[in-house]
């Protein structure tokens, strides 16, 4: 059983569940559930496989083989032939070296992300609202400034007629700095604690790992940037120049979908 393999290796290395939690930022409840095979206790398939892989990497096991073991167990329990085919595809996926120097499958979470994004129908329009407010306020300010300039010019012309010395005063025109326009999706992530993080840009996984506290990373995409965080309270996001604060509460698992004009929580 997959959970037995992970538990036995953890005990062999004299590690407690708390040790693993502190080093991987995966909740101890989730680690215990994985070892017991109680997968329904985890927030979803995409997080389950991400946590299994991170746990295996931390124990210095072959994460690709462990994920293959998970699919084998899933095929046995559900009796679904398609799951066996999926497990075979995972084994044959192109692989790359992660930060620990071990081989990991790059694309095994792709279908889960697509499925979750397609199911989501709730969008947040905070960015659009803010842009609209800036445009309205900027227009009001410009109109006010124009009226003020006209009044000063009229006063100057009146004074020049009443005196022998002709003097025309040119009031200073106030200028506003236009807000920076973003043609792409620019994300800056500031980490206050360890946080397992996965980043998909325009359908391609570009980062997956656990940044250290105090680390700052940035990504840029043309259409879409999807960020999954295993410890949402430890990652602060700046989206196209706007600080959105942390993604959620400490220890929460959150997935966010960022486009040029908005952000969306994927459930």
C-alpha positions as semicolon CSV with decimal commas, in nm:
position;residue;x (nm);y (nm);z (nm)
1;X;0,000;0,000;0,000
2;X;0,125;0,349;-0,094
3;X;0,067;0,489;0,256
4;X;0,261;0,203;0,415
5;X;0,562;0,272;0,190
6;X;0,571;0,639;0,292
7;X;0,509;0,569;0,661
8;X;0,774;0,294;0,682
9;X;1,033;0,517;0,510
10;X;0,946;0,808;0,743
11;X;0,985;0,587;1,052
12;X;1,304;0,441;0,910
13;X;1,446;0,796;0,896
14;X;1,326;0,859;1,255
15;X;1,094;1,138;1,141
16;X;0,760;1,235;1,294
17;X;0,459;1,367;1,105
18;X;0,530;1,702;1,268
19;X;0,884;1,697;1,122
20;X;0,743;1,641;0,773
21;X;0,482;1,913;0,821
22;X;0,743;2,172;0,919
23;X;0,974;2,091;0,627
24;X;0,710;2,059;0,350
25;X;0,435;2,297;0,476
26;X;0,184;2,014;0,420
27;X;-0,067;1,985;0,705
28;X;-0,006;1,696;0,943
29;X;-0,371;1,594;0,896
30;X;-0,312;1,547;0,523
31;X;0,014;1,354;0,579
32;X;-0,159;1,118;0,823
33;X;-0,453;1,070;0,582
34;X;-0,216;0,983;0,295
35;X;-0,036;0,724;0,509
36;X;-0,372;0,568;0,608
37;X;-0,504;0,572;0,251
38;X;-0,788;0,806;0,353
39;X;-0,768;1,016;0,038
40;X;-1,118;1,163;0,075
41;X;-0,990;1,374;0,366
42;X;-0,778;1,581;0,125
43;X;-0,921;1,887;-0,059
44;X;-0,910;1,729;-0,405
45;X;-0,730;1,507;-0,657
46;X;-0,491;1,780;-0,776
47;X;-0,372;1,856;-0,421
48;X;-0,358;1,489;-0,325
49;X;-0,113;1,404;-0,604
50;X;0,090;1,721;-0,543
51;X;0,125;1,638;-0,172
52;X;0,213;1,274;-0,242
53;X;0,489;1,383;-0,478
54;X;0,627;1,647;-0,237
55;X;0,618;1,396;0,050
56;X;0,803;1,135;-0,160
57;X;1,065;1,390;-0,267
58;X;1,122;1,493;0,095
59;X;1,180;1,129;0,190
60;X;1,416;1,099;-0,112
61;X;1,196;0,837;-0,279
62;X;1,126;0,810;-0,652
63;X;0,823;1,040;-0,678
64;X;0,736;0,913;-1,027
65;X;0,717;0,554;-0,902
66;X;0,513;0,659;-0,598
67;X;0,258;0,839;-0,818
68;X;0,242;0,529;-1,038
69;X;0,169;0,326;-0,723
70;X;-0,116;0,563;-0,638
71;X;-0,274;0,511;-0,979
72;X;-0,241;0,135;-0,947
73;X;-0,426;0,144;-0,615
74;X;-0,689;0,374;-0,762
75;X;-0,746;0,137;-1,055
76;X;-0,787;-0,159;-0,819
77;X;-1,030;0,021;-0,588
78;X;-1,246;0,168;-0,864
79;X;-1,203;-0,095;-1,134
80;X;-1,170;0,173;-1,401
81;X;-0,956;0,081;-1,701
82;X;-0,909;0,448;-1,792
83;X;-0,727;0,506;-1,464
84;X;-0,477;0,234;-1,554
85;X;-0,418;0,402;-1,890
86;X;-0,366;0,734;-1,715
87;X;-0,112;0,575;-1,479
88;X;0,076;0,437;-1,780
89;X;0,081;0,784;-1,940
90;X;0,219;0,930;-1,618
91;X;0,504;0,677;-1,617
92;X;0,588;0,759;-1,981
93;X;0,566;1,140;-1,939
94;X;0,880;1,346;-2,009
95;X;1,061;1,404;-1,682
96;X;1,286;1,670;-1,540
97;X;1,503;1,707;-1,230
98;X;1,353;1,890;-0,935
99;X;1,542;2,085;-0,668
100;X;1,639;1,761;-0,491
101;X;1,795;1,613;-0,804
102;X;1,525;1,346;-0,846
103;X;1,322;1,269;-1,157
104;X;0,955;1,385;-1,143
105;X;0,664;1,379;-1,393
106;X;0,600;1,726;-1,531
107;X;0,249;1,702;-1,669
108;X;0,052;1,472;-1,440
109;X;-0,152;1,759;-1,285
110;X;-0,246;1,920;-1,616
111;X;-0,585;1,751;-1,665
112;X;-0,687;1,822;-1,305
113;X;-0,618;2,192;-1,342
114;X;-0,815;2,204;-1,667
115;X;-1,110;2,025;-1,514
116;X;-1,116;2,249;-1,205
117;X;-1,088;2,569;-1,408
118;X;-1,372;2,462;-1,640
119;X;-1,597;2,392;-1,340
120;X;-1,541;2,734;-1,189
121;X;-1,802;2,994;-1,280
122;X;-1,752;3,253;-1,011
123;X;-1,528;3,546;-1,096
124;X;-1,401;3,837;-0,892
125;X;-1,405;4,179;-1,057
126;X;-1,208;4,378;-0,801
127;X;-0,940;4,482;-1,053
128;X;-1,195;4,605;-1,309
129;X;-1,378;4,801;-1,040
130;X;-1,057;4,966;-0,926
131;X;-0,961;5,062;-1,282
132;X;-1,309;5,209;-1,340
133;X;-1,283;5,412;-1,017
134;X;-0,942;5,548;-1,120
135;X;-1,078;5,652;-1,461
136;X;-1,380;5,830;-1,306
137;X;-1,170;6,011;-1,045
138;X;-0,910;6,105;-1,306
139;X;-1,181;6,253;-1,530
140;X;-1,328;6,456;-1,244
141;X;-0,983;6,584;-1,149
142;X;-0,909;6,685;-1,509
143;X;-1,242;6,872;-1,538
144;X;-1,180;7,055;-1,210
145;X;-0,826;7,150;-1,316
146;X;-0,952;7,285;-1,651
147;X;-1,209;7,511;-1,480
148;X;-0,944;7,641;-1,241
149;X;-0,709;7,726;-1,529
150;X;-0,984;7,917;-1,715
151;X;-1,065;8,120;-1,402
152;X;-0,700;8,218;-1,353
153;X;-0,665;8,326;-1,718
154;X;-0,977;8,547;-1,691
155;X;-0,843;8,714;-1,376
156;X;-0,505;8,783;-1,540
157;X;-0,671;8,941;-1,846
158;X;-0,880;9,175;-1,623
159;X;-0,575;9,296;-1,431
160;X;-0,384;9,372;-1,753
161;X;-0,662;9,613;-1,869
162;X;-0,674;9,801;-1,534
163;X;-0,297;9,870;-1,515
164;X;-0,054;10,044;-1,746
165;X;0,183;9,753;-1,736
166;X;0,055;9,463;-1,940
167;X;0,140;9,136;-1,775
168;X;-0,011;8,804;-1,862
169;X;0,030;8,528;-1,610
170;X;0,025;8,174;-1,736
171;X;-0,099;7,940;-1,465
172;X;0,077;7,613;-1,422
173;X;-0,116;7,328;-1,572
174;X;-0,139;7,026;-1,351
175;X;-0,059;6,699;-1,515
176;X;-0,154;6,352;-1,405
177;X;0,070;6,050;-1,444
178;X;-0,120;5,792;-1,645
179;X;-0,161;5,454;-1,483
180;X;0,070;5,188;-1,626
181;X;-0,101;4,967;-1,880
182;X;-0,025;4,595;-1,862
183;X;-0,049;4,396;-2,185
184;X;0,052;4,072;-2,011
185;X;-0,001;3,906;-1,674
186;X;0,275;3,994;-1,427
187;X;0,286;3,824;-1,086
188;X;0,525;3,884;-0,794
189;X;0,505;3,638;-0,501
190;X;0,661;3,725;-0,164
191;X;0,696;3,434;0,081
192;X;0,682;3,489;0,460
193;X;0,709;3,114;0,533
194;X;0,763;2,784;0,354
195;X;0,485;2,715;0,105
196;X;0,449;2,435;-0,150
197;X;0,375;2,622;-0,473
198;X;0,289;2,528;-0,831
199;X;0,274;2,783;-1,118
200;X;0,121;2,718;-1,462
201;X;0,163;2,990;-1,727
202;X;-0,048;2,976;-2,044
203;X;-0,102;2,601;-1,996
204;X;0,263;2,516;-1,917
205;X;0,402;2,428;-1,574
206;X;0,699;2,658;-1,506
207;X;0,753;2,611;-1,133
208;X;0,678;2,359;-0,860
209;X;0,854;2,357;-0,525
210;X;0,869;2,496;-0,171
211;X;1,029;2,844;-0,156
212;X;1,193;2,951;0,170
213;X;1,072;3,227;0,402
214;X;1,178;3,571;0,275
215;X;1,210;3,455;-0,086
216;X;1,051;3,658;-0,367
217;X;0,966;3,511;-0,710
218;X;0,807;3,664;-1,020
219;X;0,639;3,524;-1,331
220;X;0,500;3,675;-1,651
221;X;0,246;3,523;-1,888
222;X;0,066;3,634;-2,201
223;X;-0,290;3,529;-2,111
224;X;-0,313;3,339;-1,783
225;X;-0,112;3,253;-1,470
226;X;-0,246;2,984;-1,232
227;X;-0,094;2,961;-0,882
228;X;-0,162;2,677;-0,637
229;X;-0,038;2,731;-0,280
230;X;-0,031;2,468;-0,005
231;X;0,005;2,735;0,267
232;X;-0,197;3,033;0,141
233;X;-0,119;3,251;0,443
234;X;0,252;3,248;0,361
235;X;0,235;3,391;0,007
236;X;0,162;3,757;-0,073
237;X;0,070;3,836;-0,435
238;X;0,126;4,151;-0,644
239;X;-0,085;4,128;-0,963
240;X;0,002;4,375;-1,242
241;X;0,135;4,626;-0,991
242;X;-0,151;4,587;-0,738
243;X;-0,082;4,426;-0,401
244;X;-0,361;4,174;-0,335
245;X;-0,227;4,062;0,004
246;X;-0,198;3,696;0,104
247;X;-0,389;3,430;-0,088
248;X;-0,572;3,299;0,220
249;X;-0,538;3,174;0,576
250;X;-0,226;3,000;0,705
251;X;-0,230;2,631;0,616
252;X;-0,513;2,664;0,360
253;X;-0,476;2,516;0,011
254;X;-0,576;2,777;-0,250
255;X;-0,567;2,789;-0,629
256;X;-0,587;3,130;-0,804
257;X;-0,632;3,204;-1,174
258;X;-0,489;3,542;-1,283
259;X;-0,557;3,712;-1,619
260;X;-0,460;4,063;-1,729
261;X;-0,768;4,230;-1,580
262;X;-0,889;4,001;-1,301
263;X;-0,822;3,722;-1,053
264;X;-1,037;3,418;-0,989
265;X;-1,043;3,160;-0,711
266;X;-1,059;2,808;-0,859
267;X;-1,265;2,571;-0,647
